[in-house]
Amino acid sequence: MKNVRKANFLQVNNEIRRLLAEEGVIMLPSSQAYKKLKWTRDHFEQKPEEGYFIWVKKQISHPLTTCIAISSPKISQNPRNLIVIEKGVKAEVHSICNTMKKSLYGSHIGRTKVILKEQSTLQMRHFHKWERGDVVSSSIHFHLEKEAKLYHVYKCLVVPEELKTELNSFLDSSSSANIETAVLAKRGNINMYDSTFLNGEEASATIRIRMVADQDSKITSHSKLIANNAGIGHLDCMGLLLSEKSSISTVPELINKNKNATLTHEASVGRISQEALNYLRSRGLTEDGAIDFIITGFLRKTVFVYKGRVPPSKNYM
Amino acid sequence: MIKIENLSVKVHEQNILEGVSLEIKEGEIHALLGPNASGKSTLAYAIMGFPEYEVTSGKIWLEGKDITNLPIEERAKLGIALAFQNPPSIKGVTLSTLLKTISKQTFNLKDFPISFSEILEREINVGYSGGERKFSELLQIISMKPSFVILDEFDAGLDIINLEKLTSAIQDRLICNDISILLVTHRGNILNFLEPDVAHVMLDGKIVCTMDDWRKMWRTIRRYGYEKCKEGKLSSSKQ
């Protein structure tokens, strides 16, 4: 974790503690962007009081990092974020939202809009880490213009009491989105909604959702793929149940309005196979080690960053 | 090295093995022959300690230690390694990650007479060909630095060229290091390559014949079938 850069944007509770812009990048508190850049008003539902505005105008060689943390009891956060990637620019953003201590009973209602202009590319990694007692609602809307590319990973391995996520993607012609979601719930009620609209010709999207429910947790995932034009979409939802008290529901929906579009989905919810566990145990792993190994694989791709751990927000401060 | 004493095993309430005894000394290769469903793989899994293979009587000793009731991973740590006939897929984790996790020794793939090196960065056992699967099993086993290896139908699904190359790797990496081997098979080709010191025939969950002349045994089996071994005309030599 030594290589972690300080966050470009740091908000603790309701206070912005740091804002480090870089060459070719305009970063402002959302409230100032709303005031100074009138065009941004079209992208905020209302005048924002918290959150960040990032406008990437030139290519940057390293990830921009944002961190919104709760450190005091009973804080309510309402960040409203806007990210704009200019035409032809490639950018990487790491976004972390978390609570820093147990029993703070915080509330985090985050709304983010991301605009990828023509031929731009964004790799975005979005990490959440919460505690029991927190209530979290997070929504993110991606707007991909022509030939834009999006790689988005959302990962929450420590869930709050209540978590609601919403992810909507709107794809123009020849744009592509690769969206991965990984949730590991030990206790809590998680509701996830995602909708992907293939609005332009030859737009393509792959949505992968991986859910692990342990102890006393309930996960519901509602996924929609909508083809309004001749695009290709694939939805892949898989769940692993680790306890008798948990449940996973997956509700995939494919809506095709174009005869030249192809939409597919696969879904499965089950437990870890005893055969796989025995196989790994025969290689010397303990039963718990084998379960961790399988879960790590199951939540793959999201795991390779920082050796599978969510980088603690203190590393960015 | 390993001693199996009067072992009886049931699986899902069905008795499969009955009074099996076997002793494999350090550096010895024993072949366990027999038709399908004779109990060969059951013995392999029972030695490895799989929970659904319940030992109802008898003992398993490894280097003088009673391992009959040890969990799988403890047996692996003590030096037992099993090459699976049909290993399960583990999605999302590469073979190289597994090797890093389990390795007690490192090796250079270039030293192998056969190499499917591209499988290292593929998910474990996902879409592997027959040869890739066996190569993966062999790499895992070698990396564990075992003292006793069970090869369960290692020749199944292998063409003769790959079989020759893989058995050559077994020679170099296991046999030359005096590692004891139990070779479970019902085919003759692998016997030619590995030349076991002792061969046993299992029928209906019992070892009905043991010989140190595996060629004679294999000729009899080919000519008259496994049942001939039951008649006791082939004498036991190393029981």
Chai-1 contact restraints between the chains, C-beta under 6 A:
chainA,res_idxA,chainB,res_idxB,connection_type,confidence,min_distance_angstrom,max_distance_angstrom,comment,restraint_id
A,E275,B,P88,contact,1.0,0.0,6.0,A-B,restraint_1
A,A276,B,P88,contact,1.0,0.0,6.0,A-B,restraint_2
A,A276,B,I90,contact,1.0,0.0,6.0,A-B,restraint_3
A,N278,B,F50,contact,1.0,0.0,6.0,A-B,restraint_4
A,Y279,B,P88,contact,1.0,0.0,6.0,A-B,restraint_5
A,R281,B,I72,contact,1.0,0.0,6.0,A-B,restraint_6
A,R281,B,E73,contact,1.0,0.0,6.0,A-B,restraint_7
A,S282,B,M48,contact,1.0,0.0,6.0,A-B,restraint_8
A,S282,B,I72,contact,1.0,0.0,6.0,A-B,restraint_9
A,S282,B,A76,contact,1.0,0.0,6.0,A-B,restraint_10
A,S282,B,L82,contact,1.0,0.0,6.0,A-B,restraint_11
A,R283,B,I102,contact,1.0,0.0,6.0,A-B,restraint_12
A,G284,B,E73,contact,1.0,0.0,6.0,A-B,restraint_13
A,G284,B,A76,contact,1.0,0.0,6.0,A-B,restraint_14
A,G284,B,K77,contact,1.0,0.0,6.0,A-B,restraint_15
A,G284,B,I102,contact,1.0,0.0,6.0,A-B,restraint_16
A,T286,B,E73,contact,1.0,0.0,6.0,A-B,restraint_17
A,G297,B,I90,contact,1.0,0.0,6.0,A-B,restraint_18
A,G297,B,K91,contact,1.0,0.0,6.0,A-B,restraint_19
A,G297,B,G92,contact,1.0,0.0,6.0,A-B,restraint_20
A,G297,B,V93,contact,1.0,0.0,6.0,A-B,restraint_21
A,F298,B,G92,contact,1.0,0.0,6.0,A-B,restraint_22
A,R300,B,G92,contact,1.0,0.0,6.0,A-B,restraint_23
